[in-house]
Amino acid sequence: QVQLVESGGGLVQAGGSLRLSCAVSGSRFIIHTMGWYRQAPGKQREMVAKITSSGTTTYADSVKGRFTISRDNAKNTVYLQMNSLKPEDTAVYYCNVLFYTLKDYWGQGTQVTVSS
């Protein structure tokens, strides 16, 4: 059974930093894409950043230059370094992984709150 365990969320002041982690276990298949999404109250879930197995990254325009996604393939873990956080970054952040089998899975979500 595939499990995604997220950590690193919390409360931070505007301008501060947080680092999210998502560790994937329970599958023998190779992960193609690992990503982070977020959902603020009353809004749709949106893509924040994603990274393929070859290291190609994609970022939402709103986080470019502030967030950095990375992955450790040996540990099946994806990270999101978030710097210069803004109140509008407040949301529940979800980890998503897409395997080469074309099955994808979601984490349980971690709350990020940025105070002004």
Protein Blocks (a to p, Z undefined) as FASTA:
>chain_A
ZZdddehiacddehiacddddddehiabdcfbdcdddddehiacddfbdcdfkopacddf
klgokaccdddfklopacdddehiafklgccdddddddfkopacddebiaddddZZ
